[in-house]
């Protein structure tokens, strides 16, 4: 178990970096900072270094792990439907996990240059009846899932991992900023801008299934 007092979230946008640190024991007093505008990868690394230095100075704590948010015009969303005949009477969780894994393998096979960042189940169709959420303890003979995969370019993910690796920082998880913000707006949270999306990651709202990038 980590003895770190602070959790750090960094949001790498198109031309600016925003970051926040949150005291795990006092989440009402977060600290936020943003970079200067940058135009290329060299400037990106330099601005990240400055952000990290400022955060460590504020928290008086060495940063070795972060949650990373990324915005990219090359982000794509892919919709796919998968189905399965259920031999047992009751629908089980492993039936759902099997279909998700099957869909994931299709994405990995045909989108070789992308990393899966989010998996969203948009609809459950159970015996021809649509559900927005999976019902508990339901009889089922046939199930179909409508799934959306949100993906980032592998090259972008790799470049960011390399930058943080050179700074001896491990990335816990990667989130698409645009998607996180859209979830916030949808749920009418009374927050604004980059603070909105950073707090979403911190509180880990179960609004989507987050996939760790290995």
C-alpha positions in Angstrom: 0.0 0.0 0.0 1.3 3.4 -0.9 2.3 5.8 1.8 2.0 8.8 -0.5 -0.3 11.6 0.8 -1.0 13.1 -2.6 -2.6 11.9 -5.8 -1.4 13.6 -9.0 -3.4 14.0 -12.2 -1.9 15.5 -15.4 -3.9 16.6 -18.4 -1.9 16.9 -21.7 -4.0 18.9 -24.1 -3.3 20.0 -27.7 -1.0 22.9 -26.7 -1.1 23.2 -22.9 -0.6 21.0 -19.8 -2.9 21.2 -16.7 -2.2 19.3 -13.5 -3.6 18.9 -10.1 -2.5 17.3 -6.8 -5.0 16.1 -4.2 -4.4 15.4 -0.6 -6.0 12.0 0.1 -6.8 13.1 3.6 -8.1 16.5 2.6 -9.6 16.5 -0.9 -11.3 19.9 -0.4 -8.0 21.7 -0.9 -6.6 20.6 -4.3 -3.7 22.5 -6.0 -3.9 23.2 -9.7 -1.2 24.5 -12.1 -1.0 24.9 -15.9 1.9 25.2 -18.3 2.9 27.7 -21.0 1.8 26.9 -24.5 3.9 24.4 -26.3 4.3 23.6 -30.0 6.4 20.4 -30.3 7.5 17.3 -28.4 10.7 19.0 -27.1 8.7 21.8 -25.5 6.2 19.2 -24.2 8.8 17.3 -22.3 10.3 20.6 -20.9 6.8 21.8 -19.8 6.1 18.5 -18.1 9.3 18.7 -16.2 8.4 22.2 -15.0 4.9 21.0 -13.9 6.3 18.1 -12.0 8.9 20.3 -10.2 6.2 22.8 -9.2 3.9 20.0 -7.9 6.7 18.4 -5.9 7.6 21.7 -4.4 4.0 22.4 -3.4 3.4 19.0 -1.9 6.9 18.4 -0.5 6.6 14.9 -1.9 8.4 13.0 -4.6 6.1 12.1 -7.6 6.6 8.6 -8.9 3.0 7.8 -10.1 0.3 9.8 -11.9 -3.0 9.5 -13.6 -2.7 10.9 -17.1 -5.4 12.5 -19.2 -4.8 13.0 -23.0 -6.6 15.0 -25.7 -5.9 14.2 -29.3 -7.6 15.0 -32.6 -6.6 11.5 -33.7 -8.7 9.9 -31.0 -11.3 7.5 -32.5 -14.4 5.8 -31.3 -15.4 2.4 -32.7 -18.8 0.8 -32.3 -19.2 -3.0 -32.3 -22.0 -5.4 -31.5 -21.4 -8.9 -30.1 -23.9 -11.6 -29.2 -24.0 -15.0 -27.4 -26.6 -17.7 -26.8 -26.8 -18.5 -23.1 -27.0 -22.2 -22.2 -27.7 -21.5 -18.6 -31.1 -20.0 -17.5 -29.6 -17.1 -15.5 -27.4 -14.5 -17.1 -24.0 -14.4 -15.3 -21.3 -11.8 -15.1 -18.8 -14.0 -16.9 -21.2 -14.1 -19.9 -20.8 -10.3 -20.2 -17.0 -10.4 -19.6 -16.7 -13.1 -22.4 -18.5 -10.8 -24.9 -16.4 -7.8 -23.9 -13.2 -9.7 -24.3 -14.4 -11.1 -27.7 -15.1 -7.5 -28.9 -11.8 -6.3 -27.5 -9.9 -8.9 -29.5 -11.6 -7.7 -32.7 -10.5 -4.1 -32.1 -6.9 -5.2 -31.3 -6.8 -7.3 -34.5 -8.0 -4.6 -36.9 -6.8 -1.4 -35.3 -3.2 -2.3 -34.8 -2.0 1.3 -34.4 -4.4 2.2 -31.6 -4.6 1.6 -27.8 -7.9 1.0 -26.2 -8.6 3.6 -23.5 -12.3 3.2 -22.6 -14.8 0.5 -23.1 -18.4 1.7 -22.9 -21.4 -0.7 -23.0 -24.0 1.4 -24.7 -26.9 -1.2 -24.7 -27.8 -4.6 -23.4 -30.2 -6.5 -25.6 -31.6 -9.5 -23.6 -34.0 -11.7 -25.5 -34.8 -8.8 -27.8 -35.4 -6.3 -25.0 -33.1 -3.3 -24.6 -31.6 -2.3 -21.3 -29.4 0.7 -20.5 -28.0 -1.1 -17.5 -27.5 -4.8 -16.8 -30.5 -6.1 -14.7 -29.9 -8.3 -11.7 -30.8 -11.9 -11.7 -32.5 -12.1 -15.1 -33.4 -15.1 -17.1 -31.8 -15.1 -20.5 -31.4 -17.2 -23.6 -29.8 -14.7 -25.9 -27.8 -11.6 -25.2 -26.3 -8.9 -27.4 -24.1 -6.0 -26.4 -23.6 -2.7 -28.2 -20.1 -1.6 -27.2 -18.1 1.6 -27.9 -14.3 1.6 -27.8 -12.5 4.9 -27.4 -8.9 4.6 -28.7 -5.8 6.7 -28.8 -2.9 6.4 -31.3 -0.3 3.9 -30.0 2.5 6.3 -31.1 1.1 9.1 -28.9 0.7 6.8 -25.9 4.2 5.4 -26.4 5.7 8.9 -26.6 4.0 10.0 -23.4 5.1 6.9 -21.6 8.7 7.5 -22.7 8.6 11.1 -21.5 7.3 10.1 -18.0 9.6 7.1 -17.9 12.6 9.4 -18.4 11.4 11.3 -15.4 11.0 8.1 -13.4 7.3 8.4 -13.3 4.8 5.5 -13.7 1.5 6.2 -15.4 -1.3 4.4 -13.5 -4.0 4.9 -16.1 -4.7 7.0 -19.2 -8.0 8.7 -19.8 -9.3 10.6 -22.8 -9.9 14.2 -21.7 -12.7 14.9 -24.2 -14.6 11.9 -23.1 -14.2 12.6 -19.4 -15.5 16.2 -20.0 -18.5 15.0 -22.0 -19.4 12.7 -19.1 -19.2 15.6 -16.7 -21.4 17.9 -18.9 -23.9 15.1 -19.4 -24.3 14.7 -15.6 -24.6 18.5 -15.1 -21.8 18.8 -12.5 -21.5 22.3 -11.3 -17.8 22.6 -12.2 -15.8 24.2 -15.0 -13.2 23.5 -17.5 -10.1 21.5 -16.7 -10.9 21.3 -13.0 -14.0 19.4 -14.0 -12.1 16.6 -15.8 -9.3 16.3 -13.3 -11.7 15.8 -10.4 -13.6 13.2 -12.4 -10.5 11.0 -12.5 -9.6 11.7 -8.9 -13.0 10.6 -7.6 -13.1 7.6 -10.0 -16.8 7.9 -10.7 -18.0 4.5 -12.1 -19.3 6.1 -15.3 -17.2 4.1 -17.7 -15.0 1.1 -17.7 -11.4 2.3 -17.6 -8.8 0.1 -19.2 -5.3 0.2 -17.9 -2.7 0.6 -20.7 0.0 -1.9 -20.2 
